[in-house]
């Protein structure tokens, strides 16, 4: 999987329609699109994952809140998000992100979500996904 997967016309159309210029927007659709885009962008830009407590070791940015918000507020995303705990390779994680985008960046579903007001914040949501910061002595491993 490559970044180009996420340049598909249907994703570009959804992003143009629902991705706010700043923040998370004011309805569920803008929150969903923002959270998914943060997860995808941070993986391809920085190598960050939304849960680094098992096999995948994203190290720079804490993305757990985005995944926790999706887990808590978007029906159907739970099982796919939890599959991160079974990802052992970059390819498996990229497949997870592609599945998440395919599932959640659907224009018809987002039209319904756009009618619902913003819920909580994608930037501050607790849940099952965690980010553990590296200790200073862990820097030697990099």
JOFENWO-V748771 format. One record per residue. N is the residue number from 1. PSI is psi in whole degrees, -180 to 180 (* if undefined). BURIAL is I if it has 9 or more other C-alpha atoms within 8 Angstrom, else O. Layout:
# JOFENWO-V748771
n={N,N}
psi={PSI,PSI}
burial={BURIAL,BURIAL}
This chain:
# JOFENWO-V748771
n={1,2,3,4,5,6,7,8,9,10,11,12,13,14,15,16,17,18,19,20,21,22,23,24,25,26,27,28,29,30,31,32,33,34,35,36,37,38,39,40,41,42,43,44,45,46,47,48,49,50,51,52,53,54,55,56,57,58,59,60,61,62,63,64,65,66,67,68,69,70,71,72,73,74,75,76,77,78,79,80,81,82,83,84,85,86,87,88,89,90,91,92,93,94,95,96,97,98,99,100,101,102,103,104,105,106,107,108,109,110,111,112,113,114,115,116,117,118,119,120,121,122,123,124,125,126,127,128,129,130,131,132,133,134,135,136,137,138,139,140,141,142}
psi={144,167,-34,-24,-37,1,10,145,-39,-33,-40,-40,-46,-44,-43,-33,-37,-14,114,156,-34,151,-157,3,-170,14,172,-37,-45,-35,-45,-50,-41,-47,-46,-44,-37,-45,-45,-50,-47,-29,-52,-25,-44,-8,24,144,160,-8,112,28,-5,-112,-35,139,47,143,-15,-52,140,108,4,-35,-40,-48,-39,-39,-47,-43,-42,-35,-8,103,139,-17,-15,-56,-42,-45,-41,-18,-9,-30,-13,2,126,-18,163,-41,-41,-41,-40,-37,-39,-48,-40,-42,-40,-45,-45,-40,-45,-20,48,122,-41,-46,-39,-30,-41,-43,-30,-20,-10,138,161,142,127,-148,134,-16,-10,79,123,157,-158,-17,141,155,124,121,144,142,159,-38,-14,-18,-28,-27,-19,*}
burial={O,O,O,O,O,I,O,O,O,O,I,I,O,I,I,O,O,I,I,I,O,O,O,I,I,O,I,I,I,I,I,I,I,I,I,I,O,I,I,I,O,I,I,I,O,O,I,I,I,I,I,I,I,O,I,I,I,I,I,O,O,O,I,I,I,I,I,I,I,I,I,I,O,I,O,O,I,I,O,I,I,O,I,I,O,O,I,O,O,O,O,I,I,I,I,I,I,I,I,I,I,O,O,I,I,I,O,O,I,I,I,I,I,I,O,I,O,I,O,O,I,I,O,O,I,I,I,O,I,I,I,O,O,O,O,O,O,O,O,O,O,O}
